[in-house]
Amino acid sequence: MPVAIDVARTALRRAMEVRKRLGVPMDHAVCVFDLAQQLGVEVWFKPLPSLAGMYAGGDDPTILIGSDRPAGYQASTCAHELGHHLFSHGTRVDEYVEGVGRSRKDEPEESLADLFGAHLLMPQAAVARVFATRGWPIGTPTSEQIFIAAGQLGVGYQTLVHHLRWTIRSLDSAASDRLLSVQPKAIRASLLGRAIQENITIVDEHWGDRPVDLVVGDLAFLPAGARFEGPAIEAAGESHGRPIVRASRRGLARAEQSRGDWATFLRVMPKCYDGAAVHRHLEDPDEP
């Protein structure tokens, strides 16, 4: 059996085992930082420009995540480092290289951790459900559909495209190239009608399984007719009948549709947060 196939199967099997151990269905989106905590691994965020991620083993296993990276990148990095923990790879440090991302190492253990992370965050059943519940074709999605799906799965836009192309194999090379030619910033500008640096999360009535995680300054589009409350978000306008909210401060909020058949929590963490992941959404008593 070729090594690459063996590594892929090992990664998939372990990702399935983790979800089963924690009682998380294979078709559900997850927050990897919460999963790590449930597995007894402490996660800390540090705003270090050169840090992508780090895993330190021992009696108190710990993962460090560079908090000045995009949210999807942080999640993928955490899943990667969690793979090192579960496969007993020992302490690892992944540097961030501008324009490249996490420094690549041509080592089987790095490939194993990468594949584990991908299967943990984007199992085929979860990806299929995200598209099927919205009636979207998984083989010929639009760039906006990929953007929305990536947001619910908690991964980056390009990460999901590559996963659909090379792991799930629902995209052919032409579709993949077409999607990769579109930059997320262009999608954000199209959605909002103007250029914007902050991230946008599209939350619709199909969003479920996990809370909406935002960073202070981020925007979120809510379903038409949705109501929202909580100190962590504020109204930021409307688009085609859909409320837009801005993550205004660290803490929690809640959104629901007026007819009462859909609701979700929104969790807001500080930008470039420095601290334990378990505390990232706790309200700061020093904030006005």
Secondary structure as UniProt FT lines:
FT   HELIX           3..22
FT   TURN            26..27
FT   HELIX           32..38
FT   TURN            39..40
FT   STRAND          42..46
FT   TURN            49..50
FT   STRAND          51..56
FT   STRAND          62..66
FT   TURN            67..68
FT   HELIX           71..86
FT   TURN            87..88
FT   STRAND          92..97
FT   TURN            98..100
FT   STRAND          101..102
FT   HELIX           108..121
FT   HELIX           124..132
FT   TURN            133..135
FT   HELIX           143..153
FT   HELIX           157..166
FT   HELIX           173..180
FT   HELIX           184..192
FT   STRAND          200..202
FT   TURN            205..206
FT   STRAND          212..215
FT   TURN            216..217
FT   STRAND          219..221
FT   TURN            224..225
FT   STRAND          226..229
FT   TURN            231..232
FT   STRAND          233..239
FT   TURN            240..241
FT   STRAND          242..247
FT   STRAND          251..257
FT   TURN            258..259
FT   STRAND          263..269
FT   TURN            271..272
FT   STRAND          275..276
FT   HELIX           277..279
FT   TURN            280..281
FT   TURN            285..286
//
